[in-house]
Amino acid sequence: MCLLNSVQAWDQVRIQCDAVSHRDPANPLRAHGRLGAVCGIEYAAQAMAIHGALQAGPALSCPRVGYLVSVRSATLYTARLDDIAADLLIETSCVTASANNILYEFNISAAGQLLLAGRAAVVLDAAALHITGASS
């Protein structure tokens, strides 16, 4: 499922994407004929994934798998996305990154109006991580 329409700009720290799929009656995230604003987190997560792939470049033969492990400080400024007439602007910025962990800030707006914002933590290559103190 690809919800984003295009990448408008990106650099090593941030990415801006747009989306029109929030208006599509066949959007797979719709429930009971509505697309709740919380679904915007999936739009942001997809932008984060694209950002990671763009940073890795074409030399990476097998993309690293990322898992969205937490969302913090999420604020919804609207109840729904499906009734927003303008295209969505999805912006994410890397706050901090290590070998296997990335913290992003994200916001989604339309026609200059902020719709939702928050922070999301991503873990890369979770299967390669080993939990200290776990019995085998």
Residue pairs with C-beta under 8 A, 6 or more apart in sequence:
1 28
2 46
3 19
3 21
3 22
3 27
3 29
3 42
3 43
3 46
4 17
4 18
4 19
4 21
4 43
4 46
4 47
4 50
4 90
5 17
5 18
5 19
5 20
5 21
5 87
6 17
6 18
7 15
7 16
7 17
7 50
7 54
8 16
8 17
8 18
8 89
9 15
9 16
10 16
10 50
10 51
10 54
12 55
12 94
13 93
13 94
14 51
14 91
14 92
14 93
14 94
15 47
15 48
15 50
15 51
15 54
15 91
15 92
16 89
16 90
16 91
17 43
17 46
17 47
17 50
17 89
17 90
18 87
18 88
18 89
18 90
19 43
19 87
19 88
19 90
20 87
20 88
21 27
22 35
22 43
22 81
22 82
22 84
22 88
23 82
23 84
23 85
25 33
27 35
27 82
29 35
29 39
29 42
30 82
34 80
34 82
35 80
35 81
35 82
36 79
36 80
36 81
37 76
37 77
37 78
37 79
37 80
37 81
37 115
37 116
38 74
38 76
38 116
39 81
40 76
40 81
40 88
40 90
40 108
40 115
40 116
41 68
41 71
41 74
41 106
41 116
41 118
41 120
43 88
43 90
43 108
44 90
44 92
44 104
44 106
44 108
44 118
44 120
45 68
45 120
46 90
47 90
47 91
47 92
47 106
48 66
48 68
48 92
48 102
48 104
48 106
48 120
48 122
49 66
51 92
51 94
52 63
52 64
52 66
52 102
52 122
52 124
53 60
53 63
56 63
56 64
64 124
64 125
65 124
65 125
65 126
65 127
66 102
66 122
66 123
66 124
67 122
67 123
67 124
67 126
68 120
68 121
68 122
69 121
69 122
69 123
70 120
70 121
71 118
71 119
71 120
71 121
72 118
72 119
72 120
72 121
73 117
73 118
73 119
74 116
74 117
74 118
74 119
75 116
75 117
75 118
76 115
76 116
77 113
77 114
77 115
77 116
77 117
78 84
78 115
78 116
81 88
81 115
84 110
84 115
85 110
85 111
86 110
86 111
87 110
88 108
88 109
88 110
88 115
89 108
89 109
89 110
90 106
90 107
90 108
91 106
91 107
91 108
91 109
92 104
92 105
92 106
92 120
93 104
93 105
93 106
94 102
94 103
94 104
95 103
95 104
95 105
95 119
96 102
96 103
97 103
99 124
100 123
100 124
100 125
100 126
100 128
100 129
101 121
101 122
101 123
101 124
102 121
102 122
102 124
103 119
103 120
103 121
103 122
104 119
104 120
104 121
104 122
105 117
105 118
105 119
106 117
106 118
106 119
106 120
107 114
107 116
107 117
107 118
108 114
108 115
108 116
108 117
109 115
123 129
